[in-house]
Amino acid sequence: MKRLIVAITGASGVIYGIRALEVLRDIADVETHLILTPSAARTIVEETDYSADKVRKLANREYNYKDIGASVSSGSFKTAGMLVAPCSVKSLSGIAHCYNDELVVRAADVCLKERRRVVLLFRETPLHAGHIALMDQATRNGAIVMPPVPAFYSRPRTLDDLIAQTVGRALDLFGIDTAIVKRWTETAPAATTARKRRANK
């Protein structure tokens, strides 16, 4: 069983974290561990038709964002790493500077010190020098900064196509093949089993 920490912070784009949880729920050998910040809960209401409680139920386990004694705060708790989707400026700053005052930053810092993969879907534009410096420092710490930039070579037809491509590419970085990514030179997207299941519910 592969454990993956998924953090949803308060930046715009919470749908990326939600979709990641939905996709991973359909993969039998992946267990999700969710950290949902209060700002993310507010953004979920503002940007989507989901409730925070519904999002929490998508994960195998959920932690209070202030519980720095949670299992994911220890390097002895083995995981494949951590996806922060979306990653706010505040969370990026905390991760860049190892400011472990809450669980998102603490869990990310633990993954980095254990040389586990941390992927940050940093959601901000335009950028000033401070943002760029933070991305540089987080990268030096070992994180992968992956702004959720749309891939138009996949010929997306819907907003969900754009979201799925980004989420699938992010999960590729953990060695998780979701079968929702349109690969370069392929003529059609791979199987979209998870999306079809959602549509039939």
C-alpha positions as CSV (number, residue, x, y, z in Angstrom):
1,M,0.0,0.0,0.0
2,K,1.4,3.4,-1.0
3,R,0.5,6.3,1.3
4,L,0.2,9.7,-0.1
5,I,-0.3,12.9,1.9
6,V,-2.6,15.4,0.2
7,A,-2.8,18.9,1.5
8,I,-5.4,21.4,0.3
9,T,-4.6,25.0,1.3
10,G,-6.5,28.2,0.8
11,A,-5.3,29.3,-2.6
12,S,-7.7,29.4,-5.5
13,G,-7.8,26.0,-7.3
14,V,-9.0,23.7,-4.5
15,I,-10.5,21.6,-7.3
16,Y,-7.0,20.2,-8.0
17,G,-6.8,18.7,-4.6
18,I,-10.3,17.4,-4.7
19,R,-9.9,15.8,-8.1
20,A,-6.6,14.2,-6.9
21,L,-8.5,12.6,-4.0
22,E,-11.3,11.4,-6.3
23,V,-8.8,9.8,-8.7
24,L,-6.8,8.2,-6.0
25,R,-9.9,6.7,-4.4
26,D,-10.2,4.5,-7.4
27,I,-6.7,3.2,-7.2
28,A,-6.7,0.2,-4.9
29,D,-3.0,0.3,-3.7
30,V,-3.0,4.0,-2.7
31,E,-4.0,5.3,0.7
32,T,-4.7,9.1,1.0
33,H,-3.9,11.2,4.1
34,L,-5.6,14.6,4.0
35,I,-4.8,17.9,5.6
36,L,-7.4,20.5,4.9
37,T,-6.8,24.1,6.2
38,P,-9.6,26.4,7.3
39,S,-8.9,28.7,4.4
40,A,-9.2,25.7,2.1
41,A,-12.6,24.9,3.6
42,R,-13.7,28.5,2.9
43,T,-12.4,28.3,-0.7
44,I,-14.1,25.0,-1.3
45,V,-17.5,26.7,-0.6
46,E,-16.6,29.7,-2.8
47,E,-15.3,27.8,-5.8
48,T,-17.1,24.5,-6.0
49,D,-20.3,22.6,-5.3
50,Y,-18.6,20.4,-2.7
51,S,-18.7,20.9,1.1
52,A,-15.6,20.5,3.2
53,D,-17.1,17.5,4.9
54,K,-17.7,15.8,1.5
55,V,-14.1,16.4,0.6
56,R,-12.9,15.0,3.9
57,K,-14.8,11.8,3.1
58,L,-12.8,11.3,-0.1
59,A,-9.7,10.6,1.9
60,N,-8.8,7.4,3.8
61,R,-7.7,9.5,6.7
62,E,-7.9,13.2,7.6
63,Y,-6.0,15.2,10.2
64,N,-6.5,18.5,12.0
65,Y,-4.2,21.1,10.4
66,K,-3.0,22.2,13.8
67,D,-2.2,18.7,15.0
68,I,1.6,18.7,14.7
69,G,1.7,15.4,16.7
70,A,-0.2,13.6,13.9
71,S,1.3,10.5,12.4
72,V,2.3,12.3,9.2
73,S,4.4,14.7,11.2
74,S,7.0,11.9,11.9
75,G,9.6,10.6,9.5
76,S,9.0,7.1,10.9
77,F,5.5,7.1,9.3
78,K,6.4,5.9,5.8
79,T,4.7,7.7,2.9
80,A,5.4,8.1,-0.8
81,G,5.5,11.9,-0.2
82,M,3.1,14.8,-0.3
83,L,1.0,16.7,-2.8
84,V,0.0,20.3,-1.9
85,A,-2.8,21.2,-4.3
86,P,-3.3,24.0,-4.4
87,C,-0.3,25.5,-2.6
88,S,-0.9,29.0,-1.2
89,V,1.9,31.7,-0.8
90,K,1.7,31.2,2.9
91,S,2.2,27.4,2.7
92,L,5.0,27.9,0.2
93,S,6.7,30.4,2.5
94,G,6.4,28.0,5.4
95,I,7.9,25.1,3.5
96,A,10.7,27.3,2.0
97,H,11.7,28.5,5.5
98,C,10.9,25.3,7.5
99,Y,8.4,27.2,9.7
100,N,6.6,24.3,11.2
101,D,3.8,26.0,13.1
102,E,1.0,23.8,11.6
103,L,0.7,20.3,10.0
104,V,0.9,21.2,6.3
105,V,4.3,22.7,6.7
106,R,5.5,20.1,9.3
107,A,4.4,17.2,7.1
108,A,6.1,18.7,4.0
109,D,9.3,19.4,6.0
110,V,9.3,15.8,7.3
111,C,9.0,14.5,3.7
112,L,11.8,16.7,2.5
113,K,14.2,15.7,5.3
114,E,13.4,12.0,4.6
115,R,14.1,12.7,0.9
116,R,10.6,12.0,-0.1
117,R,8.9,13.8,-3.0
118,V,6.9,17.0,-2.2
119,V,5.0,18.5,-5.1
120,L,3.6,22.0,-4.7
121,L,0.9,23.2,-7.1
122,F,1.7,26.8,-6.4
123,R,-1.3,28.9,-7.4
124,E,-0.5,32.5,-7.8
125,T,0.0,35.0,-10.7
126,P,1.5,37.4,-11.5
127,L,4.6,36.9,-9.4
128,H,6.8,39.4,-7.6
129,A,10.4,38.8,-6.6
130,G,9.4,37.5,-3.2
131,H,7.3,34.7,-4.7
132,I,10.2,33.7,-7.1
133,A,12.6,33.7,-4.2
134,L,10.3,31.4,-2.2
135,M,10.0,29.0,-5.1
136,D,13.8,28.9,-5.5
137,Q,14.3,28.2,-1.8
138,A,11.6,25.5,-1.7
139,T,13.3,23.9,-4.7
140,R,16.7,24.0,-3.0
141,N,15.0,22.2,-0.1
142,G,14.0,19.4,-2.4
143,A,10.4,20.3,-3.3
144,I,9.1,20.3,-6.8
145,V,7.2,23.5,-7.6
146,M,4.6,22.7,-10.2
147,P,2.3,25.6,-11.1
148,P,-1.0,24.2,-12.5
149,V,-0.4,25.4,-16.1
150,P,-2.9,24.0,-18.6
151,A,-1.5,21.7,-21.3
152,F,-3.2,22.5,-24.6
153,Y,-1.5,19.9,-26.7
154,S,-4.0,17.5,-25.1
155,R,-6.8,19.3,-26.9
156,P,-9.0,19.8,-23.8
157,R,-12.7,20.0,-24.5
158,T,-13.9,20.8,-21.0
159,L,-12.6,22.4,-17.8
160,D,-12.5,18.9,-16.3
161,D,-10.1,17.8,-19.1
162,L,-7.7,20.6,-18.0
163,I,-8.0,19.7,-14.3
164,A,-7.5,16.0,-15.0
165,Q,-4.4,16.5,-17.1
166,T,-2.7,18.7,-14.4
167,V,-3.7,16.3,-11.6
168,G,-2.5,13.3,-13.6
169,R,0.8,14.9,-14.4
170,A,1.3,15.8,-10.7
171,L,0.6,12.2,-9.6
172,D,3.0,11.0,-12.3
173,L,5.7,12.6,-10.2
174,F,4.9,10.0,-7.4
175,G,5.0,7.1,-9.8
176,I,1.2,6.9,-9.8
177,D,-0.3,6.3,-13.2
178,T,-3.9,7.4,-13.0
179,A,-4.8,6.6,-16.7
180,I,-6.2,10.1,-17.1
181,V,-3.2,11.8,-18.8
182,K,-3.1,12.5,-22.5
183,R,0.6,11.6,-23.3
184,W,2.5,13.4,-26.0
185,T,2.0,11.8,-29.5
186,E,-1.0,9.8,-28.3
187,T,-4.1,10.2,-30.4
188,A,-6.6,9.9,-27.6
189,P,-6.6,10.3,-23.8
190,A,-5.9,7.2,-21.8
191,A,-8.8,5.4,-20.0
192,T,-11.0,7.8,-17.9
193,T,-12.4,5.3,-15.6
194,A,-12.5,7.5,-12.6
195,R,-14.3,10.3,-14.4
196,K,-16.9,7.9,-15.8
197,R,-17.5,6.5,-12.4
198,R,-18.1,10.0,-11.0
199,A,-20.5,10.8,-13.9
200,N,-22.5,7.7,-13.2
201,K,-23.0,8.4,-9.5
